[in-house]
Every structure is written in structure tokens, then in C-alpha cells.
Amino acid sequence: HSTCPLRTCTGSDPETCPWGNTRALLARVRRTPGRGRRGSPLVIPLAWDEVEALGLGRLESDRPGTAVARIVADSRDASEGDLFVALNTGTRFVDDARACGAATLVPDDQDAALAALASLVRGKSSARVVAVVGSAGKTSTKDILAALCAPHARTIAADRSLNNEIGLPLTVCRLEPDTEILVTEMGMRGRGQ
């Protein structure tokens, strides 16, 4: 039919089109962390002392000791209970995140900090991880795998093409307590990666 991007589609009905069915399956995949009752995040929380013990940089909060409910790297997404990790020029937005009630981390080494936080979250999850690696076709493959897994297991998939040293740990940090499958993608830019 006319709206199908697949060259192999011979159907005239969008309801029977393989692309239409794929889009419906993709809608079942958790892309962004949801919020539970009373706005509480559904992601795996981290104890403040666990984050503090990592010694990742300047960690500040108006309420130290409060559990970290979610890790964000965009101050516009920050809310009470979140940990805003200031990446690159994000240091300019630390005050904005704090005004929203978020704790803040200005890391000494942003890649190492994100990796450590992701490792801490991953250690609290029993989810199986599917990692799509390569130089081309990762996002489509990741989306298709997530769509195939979602009807059978609680699935989290990377947003967009978050496949580098920043995006991959942020995806892992989105694990929810009941996640069964995490589908990620990792880019390849050179030898030895």
C-alpha cells in the first residue's frame, strides 16, 4: 500500500501490512521510564550512600541521604528524587536541576561516572540483556528485536540511537524492577572497540 516503506509489501490494506504490525508491536516497548502512583518512578532506585561511595565527582543535594529515583542527563527532565548528571556543557544547568528538586552530579570523568552508575543499576536487575553491535543497521535491528520481545516479556529498549559511551549507560539506568529484557545498541567507530 502507499504508506508502507517496505519494498516487499504487496498488500493493499494497512491493517495486514507487515510494517503496520511492526509499528503496533513497537508501541508496546517501554522507551521512556513511566511513573507509578503519585508520580513515583518505576526505575530501579539507588541508595544515596551507594552513589556517594562511588566518588564520581561533586555530588550535591538539598536532601542528602534520599534515594536516587532516576538518573537523567537533561535538566529539563529533572524532578524531585532524580540525579541530574551534568555532562559536557550541562554544568550550566546544575542550578536549574536543583530548582526542580533533583540532586546533581558534576562528574570528574563523565564516561567513567555513567559507566559506574549503570553498573550499579545493572547489578540490581535480573534482566537479560540483548546488545546489538555493529557499524550499520543497529537501530532497526534493536527496534525489531524489542518489538518481538515485548509481547512475551517486560522489555526496555534504547531511545533513538543512544549507542555511545553516554547513551548506553543512560539506557541501562532506565531498567525497571520488573524488566525481563533490555535491548541496547552499541556503535563501532574504530579498531579495538
Buried (B, 14 or more C-beta within 10 A) or exposed (E): BEEBEEEEBEBEEBEEBEBBEBEEBBEEBBBEBEBEEEEEBBBBBBEBEBBBEBEBBEBBBEEEEBBBBBBBBEBEBBBEBBBBBBBEEBEEBBEBBBEBBBBBBBBEEBEBBBBBBBEBBBEEBEBEBBEBEEEEEBBEBBBBBBBBBBEEEBBBBBEEEBBBEBBBBBBBBBBBEEBBBBBBBBBEEEEEE
